[in-house]
Amino acid sequence: MLHELCQNTHGPHNASFCKLWDELRKECEELMSKGITGTGEGFDLLGRRLGGFSRHPPLSSLRQTASAAAENRARLGSLSPSGPKRLGGDSTVRDALSPIQADAMAAERRL
């Protein structure tokens, strides 16, 4: 583990890497000689697994999750209008002006 910690600081195995590795090994040996063995005492917490499932979930569970997600998408889709909607602005003004005029008005408002 100490080797990997040194690798995080110094990638290549050069003099700096070896120096740090020697320092860490010396410090580790001193701690172990004092009875500090790295049992993790004081860091006892409930653990959690990272990286997803340690086993494959049952196929029925996957189907149930996919079905629930599809139903949720359908429900949300029925609540909101479909298709793109333009946000902001007054459509009567926008329809009366050419794109150049609308851009000019927008630029003037920003001044």
N, CA, C and O atoms as a GROMACS GRO file, in nm:
protein
  444
    1MET      N    1   0.083  -0.119   0.000
    1MET     CA    2   0.000   0.000   0.000
    1MET      C    3   0.088   0.126   0.000
    1MET      O    4   0.056   0.225  -0.066
    2LEU      N    5   0.198   0.120   0.073
    2LEU     CA    6   0.286   0.238   0.077
    2LEU      C    7   0.343   0.267  -0.062
    2LEU      O    8   0.360   0.382  -0.100
    3HIS      N    9   0.372   0.161  -0.135
    3HIS     CA   10   0.423   0.178  -0.271
    3HIS      C   11   0.322   0.254  -0.356
    3HIS      O   12   0.358   0.344  -0.431
    4GLU      N   13   0.194   0.216  -0.344
    4GLU     CA   14   0.089   0.282  -0.423
    4GLU      C   15   0.071   0.428  -0.380
    4GLU      O   16   0.047   0.514  -0.465
    5LEU      N   17   0.081   0.455  -0.251
    5LEU     CA   18   0.072   0.594  -0.205
    5LEU      C   19   0.185   0.679  -0.263
    5LEU      O   20   0.163   0.794  -0.302
    6CYS      N   21   0.304   0.623  -0.269
    6CYS     CA   22   0.416   0.696  -0.329
    6CYS      C   23   0.392   0.718  -0.478
    6CYS      O   24   0.428   0.822  -0.533
    7GLN      N   25   0.332   0.619  -0.541
    7GLN     CA   26   0.304   0.628  -0.685
    7GLN      C   27   0.209   0.744  -0.714
    7GLN      O   28   0.217   0.804  -0.821
    8ASN      N   29   0.119   0.776  -0.620
    8ASN     CA   30   0.026   0.888  -0.639
    8ASN      C   31   0.100   1.020  -0.644
    8ASN      O   32   0.056   1.113  -0.712
    9THR      N   33   0.211   1.030  -0.573
    9THR     CA   34   0.287   1.155  -0.569
    9THR      C   35   0.394   1.159  -0.677
    9THR      O   36   0.410   1.260  -0.746
   10HIS      N   37   0.467   1.049  -0.692
   10HIS     CA   38   0.576   1.041  -0.790
   10HIS      C   39   0.550   0.921  -0.880
   10HIS      O   40   0.564   0.807  -0.838
   11GLY      N   41   0.511   0.948  -1.004
   11GLY     CA   42   0.478   0.840  -1.096
   11GLY      C   43   0.594   0.747  -1.126
   11GLY      O   44   0.586   0.627  -1.098
   12PRO      N   45   0.702   0.799  -1.181
   12PRO     CA   46   0.814   0.710  -1.216
   12PRO      C   47   0.893   0.668  -1.092
   12PRO      O   48   0.895   0.739  -0.992
   13HIS      N   49   0.958   0.553  -1.101
   13HIS     CA   50   1.041   0.504  -0.991
   13HIS      C   51   1.177   0.572  -0.997
   13HIS      O   52   1.277   0.512  -1.036
   14ASN      N   53   1.179   0.698  -0.958
   14ASN     CA   54   1.304   0.774  -0.959
   14ASN      C   55   1.351   0.796  -0.815
   14ASN      O   56   1.298   0.735  -0.723
   15ALA      N   57   1.452   0.882  -0.796
   15ALA     CA   58   1.509   0.906  -0.663
   15ALA      C   59   1.405   0.965  -0.568
   15ALA      O   60   1.403   0.929  -0.450
   16SER      N   61   1.320   1.055  -0.616
   16SER     CA   62   1.217   1.115  -0.531
   16SER      C   63   1.119   1.009  -0.482
   16SER      O   64   1.079   1.009  -0.366
   17PHE      N   65   1.082   0.920  -0.572
   17PHE     CA   66   0.991   0.811  -0.536
   17PHE      C   67   1.053   0.724  -0.428
   17PHE      O   68   0.988   0.696  -0.326
   18CYS      N   69   1.177   0.682  -0.448
   18CYS     CA   70   1.244   0.593  -0.352
   18CYS      C   71   1.262   0.661  -0.217
   18CYS      O   72   1.247   0.597  -0.113
   19LYS      N   73   1.293   0.790  -0.217
   19LYS     CA   74   1.311   0.865  -0.092
   19LYS      C   75   1.180   0.867  -0.013
   19LYS      O   76   1.179   0.839   0.107
   20LEU      N   77   1.071   0.901  -0.079
   20LEU     CA   78   0.941   0.906  -0.012
   20LEU      C   79   0.900   0.768   0.037
   20LEU      O   80   0.847   0.754   0.147
   21TRP      N   81   0.924   0.667  -0.044
   21TRP     CA   82   0.887   0.530  -0.006
   21TRP      C   83   0.965   0.487   0.119
   21TRP      O   84   0.908   0.425   0.209
   22ASP      N   85   1.094   0.519   0.124
   22ASP     CA   86   1.175   0.487   0.242
   22ASP      C   87   1.123   0.560   0.365
   22ASP      O   88   1.116   0.502   0.473
   23GLU      N   89   1.085   0.688   0.349
   23GLU     CA   90   1.032   0.765   0.463
   23GLU      C   91   0.903   0.704   0.515
   23GLU      O   92   0.884   0.691   0.636
   24LEU      N   93   0.815   0.667   0.425
   24LEU     CA   94   0.688   0.608   0.466
   24LEU      C   95   0.706   0.472   0.532
   24LEU      O   96   0.640   0.441   0.631
   25ARG      N   97   0.797   0.391   0.479
   25ARG     CA   98   0.822   0.260   0.541
   25ARG      C   99   0.881   0.277   0.680
   25ARG      O  100   0.845   0.203   0.772
   26LYS      N  101   0.972   0.374   0.696
   26LYS     CA  102   1.032   0.400   0.828
   26LYS      C  103   0.925   0.445   0.927
   26LYS      O  104   0.920   0.397   1.040
   27GLU      N  105   0.839   0.537   0.884
   27GLU     CA  106   0.731   0.585   0.970
   27GLU      C  107   0.636   0.471   1.007
   27GLU      O  108   0.592   0.462   1.122
   28CYS      N  109   0.606   0.386   0.913
   28CYS     CA  110   0.517   0.272   0.938
   28CYS      C  111   0.580   0.176   1.039
   28CYS      O  112   0.512   0.129   1.130
   29GLU      N  113   0.709   0.148   1.025
   29GLU     CA  114   0.778   0.058   1.118
   29GLU      C  115   0.782   0.117   1.258
   29GLU      O  116   0.768   0.044   1.356
   30GLU      N  117   0.801   0.250   1.269
   30GLU     CA  118   0.801   0.315   1.400
   30GLU      C  119   0.664   0.303   1.466
   30GLU      O  120   0.655   0.275   1.586
   31LEU      N  121   0.559   0.325   1.390
   31LEU     CA  122   0.424   0.314   1.445
   31LEU      C  123   0.395   0.171   1.490
   31LEU      O  124   0.336   0.150   1.596
   32MET      N  125   0.436   0.075   1.411
   32MET     CA  126   0.412  -0.065   1.446
   32MET      C  127   0.491  -0.104   1.570
   32MET      O  128   0.442  -0.183   1.652
   33SER      N  129   0.613  -0.051   1.586
   33SER     CA  130   0.692  -0.083   1.705
   33SER      C  131   0.630  -0.024   1.832
   33SER      O  132   0.655  -0.073   1.941
   34LYS      N  133   0.550   0.082   1.818
   34LYS     CA  134   0.480   0.143   1.931
   34LYS      C  135   0.347   0.073   1.959
   34LYS      O  136   0.277   0.109   2.054
   35GLY      N  137   0.314  -0.026   1.879
   35GLY     CA  138   0.189  -0.099   1.900
   35GLY      C  139   0.073  -0.046   1.819
   35GLY      O  140  -0.039  -0.095   1.831
   36ILE      N  141   0.098   0.052   1.736
   36ILE     CA  142  -0.007   0.106   1.649
   36ILE      C  143  -0.004   0.023   1.522
   36ILE      O  144   0.082   0.041   1.436
   37THR      N  145  -0.100  -0.069   1.511
   37THR     CA  146  -0.092  -0.167   1.403
   37THR      C  147  -0.187  -0.142   1.289
   37THR      O  148  -0.191  -0.221   1.194
   38GLY      N  149  -0.264  -0.035   1.294
   38GLY     CA  150  -0.354  -0.007   1.183
   38GLY      C  151  -0.476  -0.094   1.183
   38GLY      O  152  -0.521  -0.140   1.078
   39THR      N  153  -0.532  -0.118   1.302
   39THR     CA  154  -0.652  -0.201   1.311
   39THR      C  155  -0.776  -0.127   1.265
   39THR      O  156  -0.879  -0.189   1.239
   40GLY      N  157  -0.767   0.005   1.253
   40GLY     CA  158  -0.882   0.084   1.214
   40GLY      C  159  -0.966   0.125   1.332
   40GLY      O  160  -1.075   0.182   1.316
   41GLU      N  161  -0.917   0.097   1.453
   41GLU     CA  162  -0.992   0.135   1.573
   41GLU      C  163  -1.013   0.286   1.575
   41GLU      O  164  -0.920   0.363   1.554
   42GLY      N  165  -1.135   0.326   1.599
   42GLY     CA  166  -1.169   0.468   1.596
   42GLY      C  167  -1.228   0.510   1.462
   42GLY      O  168  -1.282   0.620   1.449
   43PHE      N  169  -1.218   0.422   1.365
   43PHE     CA  170  -1.275   0.450   1.233
   43PHE      C  171  -1.385   0.350   1.200
   43PHE      O  172  -1.414   0.323   1.084
   44ASP      N  173  -1.446   0.296   1.304
   44ASP     CA  174  -1.548   0.193   1.287
   44ASP      C  175  -1.680   0.256   1.247
   44ASP      O  176  -1.747   0.318   1.329
   45LEU      N  177  -1.716   0.241   1.123
   45LEU     CA  178  -1.842   0.292   1.071
   45LEU      C  179  -1.908   0.184   0.987
   45LEU      O  180  -1.844   0.087   0.946
   46LEU      N  181  -2.036   0.202   0.963
   46LEU     CA  182  -2.104   0.110   0.873
   46LEU      C  183  -2.046   0.128   0.734
   46LEU      O  184  -2.027   0.241   0.689
   47GLY      N  185  -2.019   0.020   0.666
   47GLY     CA  186  -1.961   0.028   0.533
   47GLY      C  187  -2.066   0.019   0.424
   47GLY      O  188  -2.177  -0.030   0.446
   48ARG      N  189  -2.030   0.067   0.309
   48ARG     CA  190  -2.116   0.057   0.190
   48ARG      C  191  -2.030   0.012   0.074
   48ARG      O  192  -1.911   0.045   0.066
   49ARG      N  193  -2.090  -0.063  -0.013
   49ARG     CA  194  -2.018  -0.110  -0.130
   49ARG      C  195  -2.026  -0.005  -0.240
   49ARG      O  196  -2.134   0.050  -0.266
   50LEU      N  197  -1.914   0.022  -0.304
   50LEU     CA  198  -1.910   0.114  -0.417
   50LEU      C  199  -1.909   0.033  -0.546
   50LEU      O  200  -1.859  -0.079  -0.549
   51GLY      N  201  -1.964   0.090  -0.652
   51GLY     CA  202  -1.952   0.027  -0.782
   51GLY      C  203  -2.068  -0.059  -0.824
   51GLY      O  204  -2.054  -0.138  -0.917
   52GLY      N  205  -2.181  -0.046  -0.760
   52GLY     CA  206  -2.298  -0.119  -0.807
   52GLY      C  207  -2.316  -0.253  -0.740
   52GLY      O  208  -2.274  -0.273  -0.626
   53PHE      N  209  -2.380  -0.345  -0.812
   53PHE     CA  210  -2.417  -0.474  -0.756
   53PHE      C  211  -2.296  -0.566  -0.745
   53PHE      O  212  -2.210  -0.567  -0.832
   54SER      N  213  -2.292  -0.642  -0.637
   54SER     CA  214  -2.189  -0.745  -0.625
   54SER      C  215  -2.238  -0.874  -0.690
   54SER      O  216  -2.160  -0.967  -0.712
   55ARG      N  217  -2.367  -0.879  -0.720
   55ARG     CA  218  -2.426  -0.994  -0.788
   55ARG      C  219  -2.524  -0.938  -0.890
   55ARG      O  220  -2.563  -0.821  -0.884
   56HIS      N  221  -2.564  -1.021  -0.982
   56HIS     CA  222  -2.662  -0.976  -1.081
   56HIS      C  223  -2.801  -0.982  -1.018
   56HIS      O  224  -2.838  -1.084  -0.960
   57PRO      N  225  -2.879  -0.874  -1.028
   57PRO     CA  226  -3.014  -0.878  -0.971
   57PRO      C  227  -3.101  -0.972  -1.053
   57PRO      O  228  -3.073  -0.997  -1.170
   58PRO      N  229  -3.206  -1.026  -0.991
   58PRO     CA  230  -3.294  -1.117  -1.065
   58PRO      C  231  -3.360  -1.046  -1.182
   58PRO      O  232  -3.390  -0.926  -1.176
   59LEU      N  233  -3.384  -1.120  -1.289
   59LEU     CA  234  -3.444  -1.065  -1.410
   59LEU      C  235  -3.581  -1.005  -1.381
   59LEU      O  236  -3.617  -0.903  -1.441
   60SER      N  237  -3.657  -1.066  -1.291
   60SER     CA  238  -3.790  -1.013  -1.259
   60SER      C  239  -3.779  -0.874  -1.195
   60SER      O  240  -3.864  -0.788  -1.218
   61SER      N  241  -3.674  -0.854  -1.116
   61SER     CA  242  -3.654  -0.723  -1.054
   61SER      C  243  -3.620  -0.618  -1.159
   61SER      O  244  -3.667  -0.504  -1.151
   62LEU      N  245  -3.539  -0.655  -1.256
   62LEU     CA  246  -3.504  -0.562  -1.364
   62LEU      C  247  -3.628  -0.526  -1.446
   62LEU      O  248  -3.647  -0.409  -1.482
   63ARG      N  249  -3.711  -0.625  -1.475
   63ARG     CA  250  -3.834  -0.599  -1.551
   63ARG      C  251  -3.926  -0.506  -1.474
   63ARG      O  252  -3.986  -0.415  -1.531
   64GLN      N  253  -3.938  -0.531  -1.344
   64GLN     CA  254  -4.026  -0.449  -1.260
   64GLN      C  255  -3.976  -0.304  -1.257
   64GLN      O  256  -4.056  -0.211  -1.266
   65THR      N  257  -3.846  -0.285  -1.244
   65THR     CA  258  -3.788  -0.150  -1.242
   65THR      C  259  -3.809  -0.081  -1.375
   65THR      O  260  -3.844   0.037  -1.379
   66ALA      N  261  -3.787  -0.152  -1.486
   66ALA     CA  262  -3.805  -0.094  -1.619
   66ALA      C  263  -3.951  -0.058  -1.642
   66ALA      O  264  -3.981   0.046  -1.700
   67SER      N  265  -4.042  -0.144  -1.598
   67SER     CA  266  -4.185  -0.117  -1.615
   67SER      C  267  -4.227   0.005  -1.535
   67SER      O  268  -4.303   0.089  -1.585
   68ALA      N  269  -4.180   0.016  -1.412
   68ALA     CA  270  -4.214   0.133  -1.329
   68ALA      C  271  -4.160   0.261  -1.391
   68ALA      O  272  -4.228   0.364  -1.388
   69ALA      N  273  -4.040   0.256  -1.446
   69ALA     CA  274  -3.981   0.375  -1.510
   69ALA      C  275  -4.062   0.415  -1.633
   69ALA      O  276  -4.084   0.533  -1.657
   70ALA      N  277  -4.106   0.317  -1.713
   70ALA     CA  278  -4.186   0.346  -1.832
   70ALA      C  279  -4.320   0.408  -1.794
   70ALA      O  280  -4.366   0.502  -1.858
   71GLU      N  281  -4.383   0.354  -1.690
   71GLU     CA  282  -4.510   0.411  -1.644
   71GLU      C  283  -4.492   0.554  -1.594
   71GLU      O  284  -4.576   0.640  -1.620
   72ASN      N  285  -4.384   0.579  -1.525
   72ASN     CA  286  -4.356   0.714  -1.475
   72ASN      C  287  -4.334   0.811  -1.590
   72ASN      O  288  -4.383   0.924  -1.586
   73ARG      N  289  -4.260   0.767  -1.694
   73ARG     CA  290  -4.239   0.854  -1.811
   73ARG      C  291  -4.371   0.884  -1.880
   73ARG      O  292  -4.395   0.997  -1.922
   74ALA      N  293  -4.457   0.784  -1.892
   74ALA     CA  294  -4.588   0.803  -1.957
   74ALA      C  295  -4.673   0.900  -1.876
   74ALA      O  296  -4.740   0.986  -1.933
   75ARG      N  297  -4.671   0.885  -1.744
   75ARG     CA  298  -4.750   0.973  -1.658
   75ARG      C  299  -4.700   1.118  -1.669
   75ARG      O  300  -4.781   1.210  -1.681
   76LEU      N  301  -4.569   1.137  -1.666
   76LEU     CA  302  -4.513   1.272  -1.677
   76LEU      C  303  -4.539   1.331  -1.814
   76LEU      O  304  -4.562   1.451  -1.827
   77GLY      N  305  -4.535   1.248  -1.918
   77GLY     CA  306  -4.561   1.295  -2.054
   77GLY      C  307  -4.703   1.343  -2.072
   77GLY      O  308  -4.728   1.435  -2.150
   78SER      N  309  -4.798   1.281  -2.001
   78SER     CA  310  -4.937   1.323  -2.015
   78SER      C  311  -4.964   1.454  -1.941
   78SER      O  312  -5.063   1.521  -1.969
   79LEU      N  313  -4.878   1.490  -1.847
   79LEU     CA  314  -4.896   1.614  -1.770
   79LEU      C  315  -4.845   1.736  -1.845
   79LEU      O  316  -4.896   1.847  -1.826
   80SER      N  317  -4.746   1.718  -1.928
   80SER     CA  318  -4.686   1.833  -1.997
   80SER      C  319  -4.718   1.826  -2.146
   80SER      O  320  -4.736   1.718  -2.201
   81PRO      N  321  -4.723   1.942  -2.211
   81PRO     CA  322  -4.753   1.942  -2.355
   81PRO      C  323  -4.639   1.880  -2.434
   81PRO      O  324  -4.522   1.885  -2.393
   82SER      N  325  -4.674   1.822  -2.546
   82SER     CA  326  -4.571   1.759  -2.627
   82SER      C  327  -4.519   1.858  -2.730
   82SER      O  328  -4.587   1.954  -2.767
   83GLY      N  329  -4.400   1.834  -2.776
   83GLY     CA  330  -4.341   1.917  -2.880
   83GLY      C  331  -4.267   2.036  -2.823
   83GLY      O  332  -4.285   2.072  -2.706
   84PRO      N  333  -4.184   2.098  -2.906
   84PRO     CA  334  -4.106   2.212  -2.860
   84PRO      C  335  -4.193   2.336  -2.842
   84PRO      O  336  -4.288   2.357  -2.916
   85LYS      N  337  -4.159   2.415  -2.744
   85LYS     CA  338  -4.230   2.540  -2.718
   85LYS      C  339  -4.126   2.652  -2.706
   85LYS      O  340  -4.023   2.635  -2.641
   86ARG      N  341  -4.154   2.764  -2.768
   86ARG     CA  342  -4.064   2.878  -2.760
   86ARG      C  343  -4.094   2.953  -2.631
   86ARG      O  344  -4.210   2.980  -2.600
   87LEU      N  345  -3.990   2.986  -2.557
   87LEU     CA  346  -4.006   3.054  -2.430
   87LEU      C  347  -3.981   3.203  -2.445
   87LEU      O  348  -3.893   3.246  -2.521
   88GLY      N  349  -4.057   3.281  -2.374
   88GLY     CA  350  -4.033   3.426  -2.365
   88GLY      C  351  -4.081   3.503  -2.486
   88GLY      O  352  -4.100   3.448  -2.595
   89GLY      N  353  -4.099   3.631  -2.464
   89GLY     CA  354  -4.136   3.721  -2.574
   89GLY      C  355  -4.284   3.721  -2.604
   89GLY      O  356  -4.358   3.630  -2.565
   90ASP      N  357  -4.326   3.824  -2.672
   90ASP     CA  358  -4.466   3.841  -2.710
   90ASP      C  359  -4.478   3.797  -2.856
   90ASP      O  360  -4.411   3.852  -2.943
   91SER      N  361  -4.563   3.698  -2.882
   91SER     CA  362  -4.572   3.644  -3.018
   91SER      C  363  -4.629   3.746  -3.116
   91SER      O  364  -4.596   3.741  -3.234
   92THR      N  365  -4.713   3.839  -3.070
   92THR     CA  366  -4.768   3.939  -3.163
   92THR      C  367  -4.659   4.033  -3.210
   92THR      O  368  -4.655   4.070  -3.327
   93VAL      N  369  -4.570   4.073  -3.120
   93VAL     CA  370  -4.457   4.160  -3.159
   93VAL      C  371  -4.361   4.083  -3.247
   93VAL      O  372  -4.314   4.134  -3.349
   94ARG      N  373  -4.333   3.959  -3.208
   94ARG     CA  374  -4.238   3.877  -3.284
   94ARG      C  375  -4.289   3.853  -3.426
   94ARG      O  376  -4.210   3.855  -3.520
   95ASP      N  377  -4.418   3.832  -3.442
   95ASP     CA  378  -4.474   3.807  -3.575
   95ASP      C  379  -4.474   3.934  -3.660
   95ASP      O  380  -4.465   3.925  -3.782
   96ALA      N  381  -4.485   4.051  -3.597
   96ALA     CA  382  -4.493   4.177  -3.671
   96ALA      C  383  -4.357   4.226  -3.718
   96ALA      O  384  -4.349   4.304  -3.813
   97LEU      N  385  -4.249   4.182  -3.653
   97LEU     CA  386  -4.115   4.230  -3.687
   97LEU      C  387  -4.039   4.127  -3.769
   97LEU      O  388  -4.063   4.006  -3.759
   98SER      N  389  -3.946   4.178  -3.849
   98SER     CA  390  -3.855   4.087  -3.919
   98SER      C  391  -3.750   4.041  -3.818
   98SER      O  392  -3.733   4.104  -3.714
   99PRO      N  393  -3.679   3.933  -3.846
   99PRO     CA  394  -3.575   3.887  -3.754
   99PRO      C  395  -3.469   3.994  -3.726
   99PRO      O  396  -3.419   4.005  -3.614
  100ILE      N  397  -3.435   4.074  -3.827
  100ILE     CA  398  -3.335   4.180  -3.809
  100ILE      C  399  -3.387   4.285  -3.712
  100ILE      O  400  -3.314   4.330  -3.624
  101GLN      N  401  -3.514   4.324  -3.728
  101GLN     CA  402  -3.573   4.423  -3.638
  101GLN      C  403  -3.582   4.369  -3.495
  101GLN      O  404  -3.554   4.442  -3.400
  102ALA      N  405  -3.620   4.245  -3.480
  102ALA     CA  406  -3.630   4.185  -3.347
  102ALA      C  407  -3.494   4.179  -3.280
  102ALA      O  408  -3.482   4.205  -3.160
  103ASP      N  409  -3.388   4.145  -3.357
  103ASP     CA  410  -3.253   4.142  -3.303
  103ASP      C  411  -3.208   4.281  -3.261
  103ASP      O  412  -3.143   4.297  -3.158
  104ALA      N  413  -3.241   4.381  -3.342
  104ALA     CA  414  -3.203   4.519  -3.310
  104ALA      C  415  -3.271   4.565  -3.182
  104ALA      O  416  -3.208   4.630  -3.098
  105MET      N  417  -3.399   4.531  -3.165
  105MET     CA  418  -3.470   4.570  -3.043
  105MET      C  419  -3.410   4.501  -2.921
  105MET      O  420  -3.396   4.562  -2.815
  106ALA      N  421  -3.374   4.375  -2.936
  106ALA     CA  422  -3.314   4.302  -2.824
  106ALA      C  423  -3.179   4.363  -2.787
  106ALA      O  424  -3.146   4.375  -2.669
  107ALA      N  425  -3.100   4.402  -2.888
  107ALA     CA  426  -2.970   4.465  -2.861
  107ALA      C  427  -2.988   4.598  -2.791
  107ALA      O  428  -2.911   4.631  -2.701
  108GLU      N  429  -3.089   4.676  -2.830
  108GLU     CA  430  -3.115   4.806  -2.766
  108GLU      C  431  -3.155   4.787  -2.620
  108GLU      O  432  -3.117   4.868  -2.535
  109ARG      N  433  -3.230   4.683  -2.590
  109ARG     CA  434  -3.271   4.658  -2.451
  109ARG      C  435  -3.152   4.624  -2.363
  109ARG      O  436  -3.153   4.651  -2.243
  110ARG      N  437  -3.050   4.563  -2.422
  110ARG     CA  438  -2.932   4.525  -2.343
  110ARG      C  439  -2.839   4.642  -2.317
  110ARG      O  440  -2.751   4.632  -2.232
  111LEU      N  441  -2.857   4.754  -2.387
  111LEU     CA  442  -2.770   4.871  -2.367
  111LEU      C  443  -2.798   4.943  -2.240
  111LEU      O  444  -2.732   5.043  -2.210
   0.00000   0.00000   0.00000
